[in-house]
């Protein structure tokens, strides 16, 4: 393989940045063609490495990140105002870092090394910025833009981070000495990752229903519970959203669950004993037919910059009458490190009560909801996500949505059957991500050290 990598002019780099961002947005809006658009996005992103310097690659990669992140997360302005400017800069920085790393890597080591270093660095950077560093944002990775139903096999085998890295590896191969062969084979190589379906579970079936409400009264909830039993009499479990009530279940909720012999989960605040009023846990309480709280789960990753409580001291699956069920709250679903723990404990289904405020807008609700199907096919588990103002979904293990609420959909009832499996499956990227993070960090630090040494040497010579 020949390390030919002629530098591109700024107009060409800008064109590739625009085409890359456009491809990503098209992937998000056209699910059936998402795989090809993601390949286009990665292909144009890979061309940014041909900047004349690492600094130029950093800035053009950063620009690409901004052109992706800002339109996709514009709703952050309505939530955080001017602080969102800093968030967008930080969210976009990681693409700039990747572009700079690829530029230096191609110049120093050539395409042979980049065949494995480029995808591993992408896996490491995406996992680090989504799961590890303090300002976690798991939106807008390459894998997130893929349709979960159409790319179920790839997501099940490789995971949301691993599948994006694998597609990048195909792109890198297509730009090597054998690029004509690579470009010809690229669709054929990527195609099997989108073939087939994940088999739904054949275990016990639980009938669930959820009611979408934001800041509604107790009477409204109880009337909706009665309506659920009229429209869906087989319902065994009713799910309410995160922060559906100020605190633990009231006597009214417990009495209703006991009278109708149903399970009811509600969201509320659990105060920390011996602490001040601002020390609390954002908790989901599960009341059983006996009227007692049988299970509770605290939110593991409270949202940054919001009064969202303390992190959960522990995670534990619910030993339900149908099997082991994992509960995680709202944005916890976005973190593989949170959902992985529930799957490790043997969860056969995931239930996610969420609070997405109506004022955050339709785009935020769509973006928050789309990851549910990805999690379902990654683990091969059904997922039920109930949001306060939509878009609530009942998703089967193969990624198909069998019931869905609207936005803002106040009073919408989302109901159906969850088919539990034997237990979840964790994809390959969960084991490769940590080595990739360490390797990428070592390479970045080593290259920075070399750069500083060269700079100091030049300054010394100038003296």
Secondary structure as GFF3:
##gff-version 3
##sequence-region A 1 463
A	DSSP	alpha_helix	10	29	.	.	.	ID=ss1
A	DSSP	three_ten_helix	31	33	.	.	.	ID=ss2
A	DSSP	alpha_helix	34	47	.	.	.	ID=ss3
A	DSSP	three_ten_helix	48	50	.	.	.	ID=ss4
A	DSSP	alpha_helix	54	72	.	.	.	ID=ss5
A	DSSP	alpha_helix	75	80	.	.	.	ID=ss6
A	DSSP	alpha_helix	83	127	.	.	.	ID=ss7
A	DSSP	pi_helix	128	132	.	.	.	ID=ss8
A	DSSP	three_ten_helix	143	145	.	.	.	ID=ss9
A	DSSP	alpha_helix	152	173	.	.	.	ID=ss10
A	DSSP	alpha_helix	179	191	.	.	.	ID=ss11
A	DSSP	three_ten_helix	192	194	.	.	.	ID=ss12
A	DSSP	beta_strand	205	211	.	.	.	ID=ss13
A	DSSP	alpha_helix	218	231	.	.	.	ID=ss14
A	DSSP	beta_strand	237	239	.	.	.	ID=ss15
A	DSSP	alpha_helix	251	260	.	.	.	ID=ss16
A	DSSP	beta_strand	263	271	.	.	.	ID=ss17
A	DSSP	beta_strand	280	287	.	.	.	ID=ss18
A	DSSP	beta_strand	293	298	.	.	.	ID=ss19
A	DSSP	beta_strand	318	319	.	.	.	ID=ss20
A	DSSP	beta_strand	324	327	.	.	.	ID=ss21
A	DSSP	three_ten_helix	330	334	.	.	.	ID=ss22
A	DSSP	alpha_helix	336	344	.	.	.	ID=ss23
A	DSSP	beta_strand	349	354	.	.	.	ID=ss24
A	DSSP	three_ten_helix	358	360	.	.	.	ID=ss25
A	DSSP	alpha_helix	362	379	.	.	.	ID=ss26
A	DSSP	beta_strand	382	387	.	.	.	ID=ss27
A	DSSP	beta_strand	393	395	.	.	.	ID=ss28
A	DSSP	beta_strand	401	404	.	.	.	ID=ss29
A	DSSP	beta_strand	413	419	.	.	.	ID=ss30
A	DSSP	alpha_helix	429	462	.	.	.	ID=ss31
###
